[in-house]
Amino acid sequence: MTRTISAARVATLVGDFDRSPAYAGLADALVLLIGDGRITLDTRLPSERELTEALGVSRTTVTRAYAELRDAGYARARQGAGTFTRVPGGRARAHDRALLPRAGDSDAIDLNCAAPSAPPGIAAAYAAAVADLPAYLGGHGYFPAGLPELQRAIAATYDDRGLPTDPDQIMVTPGALAAASIIAQAFTGPGERVLVESPVYPNATDALRHGGARLAAYPVDPDGWDLAAAAAALRQTAPRMAYLIPDFQNPTGHLMTDAQREEYAGHLRRTHTTAIVDEAHQALPLEGQEMPRPFAAHAPDTITIGSASKAYWGGLRLGWIRAPKGMGDRLTRARVSLDLGAPVLEQLVLVRLLADPEILPVNRDRLRGHRDALVGAVREQLPDWSFHVPTGGLALWCRLPGSFGTAVAAEAEARGAIVAPGPVFAVEGGLDSFLRIPWGRPADELTAAVGRLAEAWSVVRERPSGRTPTGRVMVA
Ligand SMILES: Cc1ncc(COP(=O)(O)O)c(C=O)c1O
């Protein structure tokens, strides 16, 4: 079905565009709207006549604006069908060679990364932030703790969640993963023990290992956390720290209840273990539900990690640390051995995004649609795979009826669908009866990917001994 947008809607979206000259202002406004996703790709734009009337401009203005759009790669004319939106380089522009290193992969559906494309509004926030930038150009631009207004805005999000926070408890980092590295650098030494969940987000546990820590793991089952196992592991290993992801755990999607948080905090207290709590997915409840209190409200010495990647966009490369008072110097010393601060422009963008009440709800609605499409497709096409439906976050953790995860991932990759098999997330091996399928991509791509997974599954089911490892390790 052809997607269209009315002239009236375009007129509302472009608003009061720059008229010096009008065709260039209109073209610029449309580029921003298309790049930003507010006018979606492959959408038929209104005819020149309709848009001329809706905007009250001359026909030449619209004709020249559409010509500018085509020249810049943001529209293409289809013979007899009209003018359709596109972006330069097409959808493949989204991919990166480190995450998708193989020849031909640009045509593949990449579900290796549990990270969505940008929701509408990000490009507009960038454009607005550029106007804020000149005020900072007179300084050196290094902000190892973060831009003060961003520290304040992030601290306010914790206040809103019932965890009073001073801005100087916040350190802005180039992403949550960098935050984990800074914490590892600051607080773990060679041989120090850190308790982790298994399965777990592997890049973070690698970051902890690089700090010299020895990892001890306890299971997060398909049904949730095994807190008795966590307590036993704490007693046996008395670790310095414990890394956990209580909010839509990556990869299982579980959400730790307040009662579980309270119980876990008690176990940690008994062994004097500090929690490192990764809240990368915290802002993505998809059922409109109230979220449990932050883990740090149960265990005040917790060091919390946050991220802008999942709620807004991974390309911002912004995350943060919320540390108990008094830890700032130690974190800053560790941080300046790794970098000297996050980019100023992106921090200004995030200040604007955090102040915008619309972007996050719209993003959640969009991701709920993706999740439901994925759940429906897996139920229909892979009825012998089982999973629980996460109430938020970004991924479905599927259990296969046997140890076929790696084999199915390899077969699916040959068919152009890239997913991460269970062992990628296992701390000490195993978990090959699982696969993680993120729902970051649009519904049509998810359905197509599940079709390819179903083909892969039917091949593997017939020859369970022919397993071939993918060797792919990059997961986000
Ligand atoms: C639990 C968890 N922590 C951290 C990250 C990385 O976040 P960032 O992009 O902010 O570095 C991810 C990304 O998938 C994640 O799932």
The ligand as an SDF file (V2000), in Angstrom:
LIG
                    3D

 16 16  0  0  0  0  0  0  0  0999 V2000
   22.3040   -3.3480   29.5400 C   0  0  0  0  0  0  0  0  0  0  0  0
   23.0120   -2.4480   28.5800 C   0  0  0  0  0  0  0  0  0  0  0  0
   23.9550   -1.6220   29.0310 N   0  0  0  0  0  0  0  0  0  0  0  0
   24.6160   -0.7870   28.1960 C   0  0  0  0  0  0  0  0  0  0  0  0
   24.3570   -0.7910   26.8430 C   0  0  0  0  0  0  0  0  0  0  0  0
   25.1350    0.1400   25.9710 C   0  0  0  0  0  0  0  0  0  0  0  0
   24.5800    1.4010   26.0360 O   0  0  0  0  0  0  0  0  0  0  0  0
   25.2730    2.6810   25.4130 P   0  0  0  0  0  0  0  0  0  0  0  0
   24.8480    2.7410   23.9770 O   0  0  0  0  0  0  0  0  0  0  0  0
   24.7130    3.8170   26.2230 O   0  0  0  0  0  0  0  0  0  0  0  0
   26.7520    2.5380   25.5680 O   0  0  0  0  0  0  0  0  0  0  0  0
   23.3890   -1.6420   26.3350 C   0  0  0  0  0  0  0  0  0  0  0  0
   23.1190   -1.6820   24.9010 C   0  0  0  0  0  0  0  0  0  0  0  0
   22.5250   -2.6170   24.4070 O   0  0  0  0  0  0  0  0  0  0  0  0
   22.7000   -2.4830   27.2260 C   0  0  0  0  0  0  0  0  0  0  0  0
   21.7430   -3.3230   26.7840 O   0  0  0  0  0  0  0  0  0  0  0  0
  1  2  1  0
  2  3  1  0
  2 15  2  0
  3  4  2  0
  4  5  1  0
  5  6  1  0
  5 12  2  0
  6  7  1  0
  7  8  1  0
  8  9  2  0
  8 10  1  0
  8 11  1  0
 12 13  1  0
 12 15  1  0
 13 14  2  0
 15 16  1  0
M  END
$$$$
